[in-house]
Amino acid sequence: MACSEENILRKAIGLDFGTTNSALAIAKPDTTVQLAEFKSGATFRSILYFEESDSAQAGKLRVVAGPDAIQSYLSAKTPGRLIQSMKSYLASRLFTQTQILGETYALDDLIGILLRYLRKSAEQQLGDLGSTLVVGRPVHFSGAKDKADDEFAVNRLRAAFGNAGFTDVHFLAEPVAAAYKYQQWLDHEELVLIADFGGGTSDFSLVQLQAKSSGAKKAQSSVIGTDGVGIAGDTFDSKLVRNLVAPILGLGSKYKSQFGKVLTVPNWLYEHLERWHYLTFLKTRKNMELLRRIRFEALEPQKIEAFIDLVDHDLGYRLYQSIEQTKCTLSKETQGEFHFQETTVSIDKPVARSHFEDWIDLEVVQIGRCVGRLLTTCNVAARDVDAIFMTGGSSFVPVIRRLFEHKFGVETPIRAGQEFTSVAEGLAIHALELSN
């Protein structure tokens, strides 16, 4: 334990490994926090890109991560393999390993590669990071059905961090980490609802926080309760894909079977399309042969051809960029335009914020139920909550804001700030706390 404490004392590090983006921060003894800066800024995209190496070692793969992965993917002359949203699979016992360009990788291997790359990038600025750090985790991992699934996910994540040289890892719930950051701004006591909207999960904590300057109790020991739901930014993206993109690529269209029967193109193909990080799983010999057979017998073959082109040319990330831009526009404006132009796929469609809100209505209701469940479990009335602190990308979505205004009243302040880095900063502050 002495070595662990020495590492924490030397550098109090927090790492927020996210479904979409990751961030790393170091807290100094005066509690100020420094974020690692990467090529893309203060966040590191949680993406890997594999391609055939052009070295003399035949059969070997080249892999890059983060902003380098995106650049390599966008400039590739020959198809590679883009891997993203790895965090979403941590609770799945079905995902044991995957084939990438002929080589086999376990999930903790893939995450370990990403973490090593992130670590190397951060150390260019911050120096050696050592072996000890505090890592964020969702209250409930995406897809987890019970406590055993959450523990399974944590163990896989611990193994992945071990692969990156972090052998002494402390986990802290992500909304609690955000509470540490929020507490730095407080000059009075508050009962705060922390709402952390990630790519794969939405997590909530009720925390009784004291002013930072009052010799405040540790935020972790002031937590009244936590809860979470596997609905967040990726889910909202999938609704846009289903309604704006999938019909143009053949969703609901027909084809003739070899026996002359008219069948509907299998829906599961579009479920992979909706979860854009699943799109690469369609690119297997078996799936591509199926799509080509369907195209041959399709009543609207041009739609299936466009779908094949999207999969075959690994256009998932470009599709994601267009979807993300549309979602951002609809967070600011009541009307937007979805635009996607790639080879045989051309989509230009107007979209209203009201339609988007209709598409995600069920998910917003489930988020509201999760918050209500937390209040009930903690025996806290909504009127007793002093403030709400929102963090994460989907905190910008207007219907999410309205949900909290309706539940807590417009007089309850909704605060935000550093939506993409507050968790990492809070983790670092907790790491500093552990060293004292």
PESUL-V864128 format. One record per residue. N is the residue number from 0. RES is the residue in one letter. OMEGA is omega in whole degrees, -180 to 180 (999 if undefined). Layout:
BEGIN
n=N res=RES omega=OMEGA
n=N res=RES omega=OMEGA
END
This chain:
BEGIN
n=0 res=M omega=-180
n=1 res=A omega=179
n=2 res=C omega=179
n=3 res=S omega=-179
n=4 res=E omega=-180
n=5 res=E omega=179
n=6 res=N omega=-180
n=7 res=I omega=-179
n=8 res=L omega=-178
n=9 res=R omega=178
n=10 res=K omega=179
n=11 res=A omega=-169
n=12 res=I omega=172
n=13 res=G omega=-179
n=14 res=L omega=177
n=15 res=D omega=177
n=16 res=F omega=-173
n=17 res=G omega=178
n=18 res=T omega=-178
n=19 res=T omega=-179
n=20 res=N omega=175
n=21 res=S omega=179
n=22 res=A omega=-179
n=23 res=L omega=-178
n=24 res=A omega=176
n=25 res=I omega=178
n=26 res=A omega=179
n=27 res=K omega=-177
n=28 res=P omega=179
n=29 res=D omega=179
n=30 res=T omega=171
n=31 res=T omega=-173
n=32 res=V omega=176
n=33 res=Q omega=176
n=34 res=L omega=172
n=35 res=A omega=178
n=36 res=E omega=179
n=37 res=F omega=180
n=38 res=K omega=-177
n=39 res=S omega=-178
n=40 res=G omega=-175
n=41 res=A omega=176
n=42 res=T omega=-176
n=43 res=F omega=-176
n=44 res=R omega=-176
n=45 res=S omega=-174
n=46 res=I omega=172
n=47 res=L omega=174
n=48 res=Y omega=179
n=49 res=F omega=174
n=50 res=E omega=178
n=51 res=E omega=180
n=52 res=S omega=176
n=53 res=D omega=180
n=54 res=S omega=-179
n=55 res=A omega=-179
n=56 res=Q omega=-177
n=57 res=A omega=177
n=58 res=G omega=-180
n=59 res=K omega=-179
n=60 res=L omega=171
n=61 res=R omega=179
n=62 res=V omega=176
n=63 res=V omega=-174
n=64 res=A omega=174
n=65 res=G omega=-178
n=66 res=P omega=177
n=67 res=D omega=178
n=68 res=A omega=-179
n=69 res=I omega=-180
n=70 res=Q omega=-180
n=71 res=S omega=179
n=72 res=Y omega=-176
n=73 res=L omega=-176
n=74 res=S omega=-175
n=75 res=A omega=177
n=76 res=K omega=176
n=77 res=T omega=-176
n=78 res=P omega=172
n=79 res=G omega=180
n=80 res=R omega=179
n=81 res=L omega=-180
n=82 res=I omega=-178
n=83 res=Q omega=179
n=84 res=S omega=-178
n=85 res=M omega=-179
n=86 res=K omega=-178
n=87 res=S omega=-176
n=88 res=Y omega=-171
n=89 res=L omega=-178
n=90 res=A omega=-177
n=91 res=S omega=177
n=92 res=R omega=179
n=93 res=L omega=180
n=94 res=F omega=177
n=95 res=T omega=179
n=96 res=Q omega=180
n=97 res=T omega=177
n=98 res=Q omega=177
n=99 res=I omega=180
n=100 res=L omega=175
n=101 res=G omega=179
n=102 res=E omega=-174
n=103 res=T omega=-180
n=104 res=Y omega=169
n=105 res=A omega=-177
n=106 res=L omega=-180
n=107 res=D omega=173
n=108 res=D omega=-178
n=109 res=L omega=179
n=110 res=I omega=178
n=111 res=G omega=177
n=112 res=I omega=179
n=113 res=L omega=-177
n=114 res=L omega=177
n=115 res=R omega=179
n=116 res=Y omega=178
n=117 res=L omega=-180
n=118 res=R omega=-180
n=119 res=K omega=180
n=120 res=S omega=-179
n=121 res=A omega=-177
n=122 res=E omega=175
n=123 res=Q omega=180
n=124 res=Q omega=-169
n=125 res=L omega=-176
n=126 res=G omega=-177
n=127 res=D omega=-178
n=128 res=L omega=179
n=129 res=G omega=-174
n=130 res=S omega=-173
n=131 res=T omega=176
n=132 res=L omega=175
n=133 res=V omega=-175
n=134 res=V omega=176
n=135 res=G omega=174
n=136 res=R omega=176
n=137 res=P omega=176
n=138 res=V omega=173
n=139 res=H omega=-180
n=140 res=F omega=178
n=141 res=S omega=179
n=142 res=G omega=-179
n=143 res=A omega=-180
n=144 res=K omega=-178
n=145 res=D omega=-178
n=146 res=K omega=-179
n=147 res=A omega=178
n=148 res=D omega=178
n=149 res=D omega=179
n=150 res=E omega=177
n=151 res=F omega=179
n=152 res=A omega=179
n=153 res=V omega=-180
n=154 res=N omega=177
n=155 res=R omega=179
n=156 res=L omega=178
n=157 res=R omega=178
n=158 res=A omega=180
n=159 res=A omega=178
n=160 res=F omega=175
n=161 res=G omega=177
n=162 res=N omega=179
n=163 res=A omega=177
n=164 res=G omega=177
n=165 res=F omega=-173
n=166 res=T omega=179
n=167 res=D omega=-171
n=168 res=V omega=175
n=169 res=H omega=-179
n=170 res=F omega=178
n=171 res=L omega=179
n=172 res=A omega=-173
n=173 res=E omega=178
n=174 res=P omega=176
n=175 res=V omega=176
n=176 res=A omega=178
n=177 res=A omega=177
n=178 res=A omega=176
n=179 res=Y omega=180
n=180 res=K omega=-179
n=181 res=Y omega=-178
n=182 res=Q omega=180
n=183 res=Q omega=-178
n=184 res=W omega=-172
n=185 res=L omega=172
n=186 res=D omega=178
n=187 res=H omega=-179
n=188 res=E omega=179
n=189 res=E omega=165
n=190 res=L omega=-170
n=191 res=V omega=168
n=192 res=L omega=177
n=193 res=I omega=179
n=194 res=A omega=-176
n=195 res=D omega=-178
n=196 res=F omega=-180
n=197 res=G omega=177
n=198 res=G omega=-176
n=199 res=G omega=-176
n=200 res=T omega=170
n=201 res=S omega=-172
n=202 res=D omega=-174
n=203 res=F omega=175
n=204 res=S omega=168
n=205 res=L omega=-174
n=206 res=V omega=175
n=207 res=Q omega=-173
n=208 res=L omega=174
n=209 res=Q omega=177
n=210 res=A omega=-179
n=211 res=K omega=-173
n=212 res=S omega=-173
n=213 res=S omega=-174
n=214 res=G omega=-170
n=215 res=A omega=172
n=216 res=K omega=178
n=217 res=K omega=-178
n=218 res=A omega=-178
n=219 res=Q omega=-179
n=220 res=S omega=-179
n=221 res=S omega=-179
n=222 res=V omega=178
n=223 res=I omega=179
n=224 res=G omega=178
n=225 res=T omega=174
n=226 res=D omega=-179
n=227 res=G omega=-179
n=228 res=V omega=-177
n=229 res=G omega=179
n=230 res=I omega=179
n=231 res=A omega=-172
n=232 res=G omega=-180
n=233 res=D omega=179
n=234 res=T omega=179
n=235 res=F omega=177
n=236 res=D omega=-177
n=237 res=S omega=179
n=238 res=K omega=176
n=239 res=L omega=179
n=240 res=V omega=-177
n=241 res=R omega=-173
n=242 res=N omega=-177
n=243 res=L omega=-170
n=244 res=V omega=-171
n=245 res=A omega=180
n=246 res=P omega=-180
n=247 res=I omega=179
n=248 res=L omega=171
n=249 res=G omega=178
n=250 res=L omega=180
n=251 res=G omega=180
n=252 res=S omega=-172
n=253 res=K omega=172
n=254 res=Y omega=180
n=255 res=K omega=176
n=256 res=S omega=180
n=257 res=Q omega=178
n=258 res=F omega=176
n=259 res=G omega=179
n=260 res=K omega=176
n=261 res=V omega=-176
n=262 res=L omega=175
n=263 res=T omega=177
n=264 res=V omega=-174
n=265 res=P omega=-178
n=266 res=N omega=-176
n=267 res=W omega=177
n=268 res=L omega=-177
n=269 res=Y omega=171
n=270 res=E omega=174
n=271 res=H omega=179
n=272 res=L omega=-178
n=273 res=E omega=176
n=274 res=R omega=-166
n=275 res=W omega=177
n=276 res=H omega=174
n=277 res=Y omega=-171
n=278 res=L omega=-179
n=279 res=T omega=179
n=280 res=F omega=176
n=281 res=L omega=-173
n=282 res=K omega=172
n=283 res=T omega=-179
n=284 res=R omega=-178
n=285 res=K omega=-178
n=286 res=N omega=-179
n=287 res=M omega=175
n=288 res=E omega=177
n=289 res=L omega=-180
n=290 res=L omega=180
n=291 res=R omega=176
n=292 res=R omega=179
n=293 res=I omega=179
n=294 res=R omega=-178
n=295 res=F omega=-177
n=296 res=E omega=-174
n=297 res=A omega=175
n=298 res=L omega=175
n=299 res=E omega=-172
n=300 res=P omega=-178
n=301 res=Q omega=179
n=302 res=K omega=179
n=303 res=I omega=176
n=304 res=E omega=178
n=305 res=A omega=177
n=306 res=F omega=179
n=307 res=I omega=-180
n=308 res=D omega=180
n=309 res=L omega=-178
n=310 res=V omega=-173
n=311 res=D omega=-178
n=312 res=H omega=175
n=313 res=D omega=-176
n=314 res=L omega=-178
n=315 res=G omega=-178
n=316 res=Y omega=177
n=317 res=R omega=176
n=318 res=L omega=179
n=319 res=Y omega=180
n=320 res=Q omega=180
n=321 res=S omega=178
n=322 res=I omega=-179
n=323 res=E omega=179
n=324 res=Q omega=178
n=325 res=T omega=180
n=326 res=K omega=178
n=327 res=C omega=179
n=328 res=T omega=-178
n=329 res=L omega=173
n=330 res=S omega=-178
n=331 res=K omega=-174
n=332 res=E omega=178
n=333 res=T omega=178
n=334 res=Q omega=178
n=335 res=G omega=-180
n=336 res=E omega=173
n=337 res=F omega=-178
n=338 res=H omega=177
n=339 res=F omega=-176
n=340 res=Q omega=179
n=341 res=E omega=174
n=342 res=T omega=-177
n=343 res=T omega=-179
n=344 res=V omega=180
n=345 res=S omega=-178
n=346 res=I omega=171
n=347 res=D omega=-176
n=348 res=K omega=173
n=349 res=P omega=179
n=350 res=V omega=179
n=351 res=A omega=176
n=352 res=R omega=-179
n=353 res=S omega=177
n=354 res=H omega=177
n=355 res=F omega=-179
n=356 res=E omega=174
n=357 res=D omega=-178
n=358 res=W omega=-177
n=359 res=I omega=-175
n=360 res=D omega=-178
n=361 res=L omega=-179
n=362 res=E omega=178
n=363 res=V omega=177
n=364 res=V omega=180
n=365 res=Q omega=176
n=366 res=I omega=178
n=367 res=G omega=178
n=368 res=R omega=178
n=369 res=C omega=178
n=370 res=V omega=178
n=371 res=G omega=178
n=372 res=R omega=179
n=373 res=L omega=179
n=374 res=L omega=-180
n=375 res=T omega=-179
n=376 res=T omega=-178
n=377 res=C omega=-178
n=378 res=N omega=179
n=379 res=V omega=176
n=380 res=A omega=-180
n=381 res=A omega=-178
n=382 res=R omega=-179
n=383 res=D omega=178
n=384 res=V omega=-175
n=385 res=D omega=-177
n=386 res=A omega=175
n=387 res=I omega=177
n=388 res=F omega=-178
n=389 res=M omega=176
n=390 res=T omega=-177
n=391 res=G omega=-172
n=392 res=G omega=-176
n=393 res=S omega=175
n=394 res=S omega=179
n=395 res=F omega=-175
n=396 res=V omega=-173
n=397 res=P omega=-178
n=398 res=V omega=175
n=399 res=I omega=177
n=400 res=R omega=-179
n=401 res=R omega=177
n=402 res=L omega=-178
n=403 res=F omega=176
n=404 res=E omega=-180
n=405 res=H omega=-175
n=406 res=K omega=-174
n=407 res=F omega=-179
n=408 res=G omega=-176
n=409 res=V omega=180
n=410 res=E omega=178
n=411 res=T omega=-176
n=412 res=P omega=173
n=413 res=I omega=-177
n=414 res=R omega=-180
n=415 res=A omega=178
n=416 res=G omega=179
n=417 res=Q omega=-172
n=418 res=E omega=-175
n=419 res=F omega=-177
n=420 res=T omega=-175
n=421 res=S omega=180
n=422 res=V omega=179
n=423 res=A omega=180
n=424 res=E omega=178
n=425 res=G omega=177
n=426 res=L omega=179
n=427 res=A omega=178
n=428 res=I omega=177
n=429 res=H omega=177
n=430 res=A omega=177
n=431 res=L omega=178
n=432 res=E omega=180
n=433 res=L omega=-176
n=434 res=S omega=-177
n=435 res=N omega=999
END
